Amino acid sequence: MSDPPISIRPLERRDLPAALAIQSATYPAFLLEDEAAFASRLDVAASYCLAGVRGDVLVAYLLAHGWPGREPPSIGTVLEPAITGEALFIHDLAVSSEGRGSGIGSRLVSRAVALAAGDGFRRAELIAVEGAASYWRTLGFTEPAVTPALAAKVAGYGGGARWMERALSGS
């Protein structure tokens, strides 16, 4: 008997324990965010946080929200609910071992990009960490030139972190 398909729905507060467990299993300690910072992404005005679930089990999540362009928040920042911006900031994508190889990561990103484009966002931005830039390139993201100030913020996400962007028109 095969596993049930993975469906996508909005990420909810009830998902936080499972999402934090996936985060802990996926990232090194210096990239982990506490529950308050993680949960604050659900409360921003333009939240595109999504859950990948198989049955009742969270197997992946995407934290994405509207944000001022080229101004990434520092790790662990608790966001104000009223924050707005002109770019979709993809803050975090994590897939559990149970979800790997299923394509759920790219499906979550595609859904968030489509929702944000429908709301008028024209660009998505992210910081690729832990060698993930090649993955993000497969999803249409590129590495534009950045200012020294932006490069300094990106460096706070660890050695090898990369600033990446992609247009949303036609997504």
C-alpha positions in Angstrom: 0.0 0.0 0.0 1.4 3.4 -1.0 1.6 6.5 1.2 -1.2 8.9 0.9 -0.4 12.0 -1.3 1.1 15.1 0.3 -1.4 18.0 0.3 -0.7 21.7 0.8 -2.6 24.0 3.1 -1.8 27.1 5.1 0.7 26.6 8.0 -1.1 27.0 11.3 -0.2 27.5 14.9 -1.1 23.9 15.7 1.7 22.9 13.3 4.4 24.7 15.3 5.6 21.7 17.4 6.1 19.5 14.3 7.5 22.4 12.3 10.0 23.2 15.0 11.0 19.5 15.1 11.6 19.5 11.3 13.6 22.8 11.6 15.7 21.2 14.4 16.4 18.1 12.3 17.2 20.2 9.2 19.4 23.1 10.2 22.5 23.7 12.3 21.9 25.2 15.8 23.0 28.7 14.7 20.1 28.9 12.2 17.4 27.6 14.5 14.7 30.1 15.5 12.6 29.9 18.6 8.8 29.5 18.7 8.1 33.2 19.0 10.2 34.2 15.9 8.8 31.2 13.9 5.2 31.9 14.9 5.5 35.6 14.1 5.8 34.8 10.4 2.3 33.4 10.5 0.9 36.7 11.7 2.3 39.2 9.2 -0.2 40.9 6.9 1.0 39.2 3.8 1.7 35.7 5.1 2.4 32.9 2.5 3.4 30.3 5.1 2.4 26.8 3.9 2.3 23.2 5.2 2.9 20.0 3.3 1.0 17.3 5.0 0.6 13.6 4.4 -2.6 12.6 6.2 -2.4 14.5 9.5 1.5 14.5 9.6 3.5 17.6 8.7 6.3 16.6 6.3 7.4 20.0 5.1 6.8 23.7 5.7 7.5 27.0 4.0 7.8 30.3 5.8 7.2 33.1 3.3 5.8 36.6 3.7 5.8 40.1 2.3 8.8 42.2 3.2 10.7 45.3 2.2 12.9 44.4 -0.7 16.6 43.6 -0.1 16.1 44.0 3.7 16.2 40.5 5.1 15.4 40.1 8.8 18.1 38.8 11.1 17.8 35.2 12.3 15.5 35.0 15.3 13.7 38.3 14.6 10.1 38.4 15.9 8.2 40.2 13.1 5.6 42.9 13.7 2.2 41.8 12.3 1.7 45.1 10.4 4.9 44.7 8.3 4.4 45.0 4.6 6.7 45.2 1.6 7.1 44.9 -2.1 8.8 41.5 -2.2 7.9 38.0 -1.2 10.6 36.9 1.2 11.1 33.2 1.4 12.4 32.8 4.9 12.6 29.1 5.4 11.8 25.9 3.5 12.3 22.6 5.3 11.3 19.0 4.4 11.4 16.2 6.8 13.1 12.9 6.0 9.6 11.4 5.4 8.9 14.1 2.7 12.3 14.1 0.9 12.2 13.0 -2.7 8.5 13.8 -3.0 8.8 17.1 -4.7 6.9 18.9 -1.9 9.6 21.6 -1.5 9.2 22.9 -5.0 5.4 22.5 -4.8 5.3 24.7 -1.7 7.5 27.3 -3.3 5.4 27.3 -6.5 2.1 27.7 -4.5 3.5 30.6 -2.5 4.9 32.3 -5.6 1.6 32.0 -7.4 -0.3 33.4 -4.4 2.1 36.3 -4.0 2.1 37.1 -7.8 -1.7 37.1 -7.6 -1.5 39.6 -4.8 0.7 41.9 -7.0 4.2 41.0 -5.8 6.7 41.2 -8.6 9.8 39.6 -7.0 10.7 36.9 -4.6 13.9 37.0 -2.5 15.7 34.6 -0.2 19.0 33.7 1.5 20.2 30.3 0.4 21.9 28.6 3.3 24.0 25.5 3.8 24.8 25.0 0.2 21.2 25.2 -1.1 21.9 27.8 -3.8 21.9 25.1 -6.5 18.5 23.9 -5.4 17.1 27.4 -5.6 18.6 27.9 -9.1 16.4 25.0 -10.3 13.4 27.0 -9.1 14.4 30.1 -11.2 16.4 32.1 -8.6 19.6 33.9 -9.5 22.3 35.6 -7.5 22.3 39.3 -8.4 25.0 41.8 -7.4 24.4 43.1 -3.9 25.5 46.1 -1.9 28.1 45.7 0.9 25.3 46.3 3.5 23.2 43.5 2.1 26.2 41.2 1.8 26.9 41.9 5.6 23.3 40.9 6.5 23.5 37.7 4.3 26.8 36.8 6.1 24.8 36.6 9.3 23.2 33.4 7.9 26.5 31.5 7.8 29.4 30.9 5.6 28.4 30.3 2.0 25.0 32.0 2.4 23.8 33.5 -0.9 21.3 36.3 -1.7 18.9 35.1 -4.4 16.0 36.7 -6.3 13.5 35.8 -9.0 10.8 37.7 -10.9 7.3 36.7 -10.2 5.6 38.0 -13.3 4.5 35.0 -15.4 4.8 32.7 -12.4 
